[in-house]
Amino acid sequence: RTHGGEIGIYWGFPESNTTLTTLNNTCNTRNFKVVSIAALSNFGNGTAPREDFGSSCNVATGGCKHLQHDIEHCQRMGIKVLLCVGGPTQNYTLSDADEAHSLATYVYGVYLSGSGVDGPLGRVKLDGVDFYLRDNVSRTLETNIEAMAKFLKGYDEDILLSASMRCDYIPGSPLRRALEKGLLDKVWPRFYDHTCKYNASQKEPFVSSVKTWTALLNASFYLGLPTRPDYPGRSGYIPPEQLKDALEIPERSCKYAGVMLWNRHWDVKNENYSTRIKPIVEATPDKP
């Protein structure tokens, strides 16, 4: 590659309750090229889709509609704004292709069509959908997420589709077809809370996973990283002073595009982690 990468971030669920983390201020940092609004996290088994955008607003009372103006502001700045579907909770499933089609129809009509529907985020036209697949999802859900992605592309082939999954996810995955065939435009595996996370003293699992992903994908590849130093589980947080070393492996691939951070709330609490790593991520890689 002859260019630097970019930074994306999750905004909303589970927390976003300080002035600095508002969606408007998040975009005004100019740190991010992608913002995934989390999340449409309750659906399936015959239940109506239900959103939870964290403590920043209350969907049930219509309190998130004001975000329409923030979203439009971000988009005018050239930032891609996505709807996160799924998330780290256990509150969603898709039992069959009919449910996948119903959810795709709802998401397209309310968030993507630009038809003027006054939805939970107001009258918005988002740039796409980000599928966040929690750890240990069922094969049925994976298969129907692929079906949903196809339905969305059928509505509008220019819709941007991305996905987040655990970094050791690939072997035997029903979504492998979608990853190989380019149905997804951007993929940000989560290199945290798993053995393939970056470890400066034991790099092999990380290196192996990155090489597997970049060889497989017909999509832009981002490292999914936490912004919280004490992230629960087996961490995966990379201090800014170690990030340049960690990026040397993915930067060798023409598919590498940057990093995707979870999440804005902890980004701000951790002394604006995104601001500190931006020069590192955006730097042009050294020639081999």
Disulfide bonds with the S-S distance in Angstrom:
Cys27-Cys74 1.99
Cys57-Cys64 1.99
Cys167-Cys196 1.84
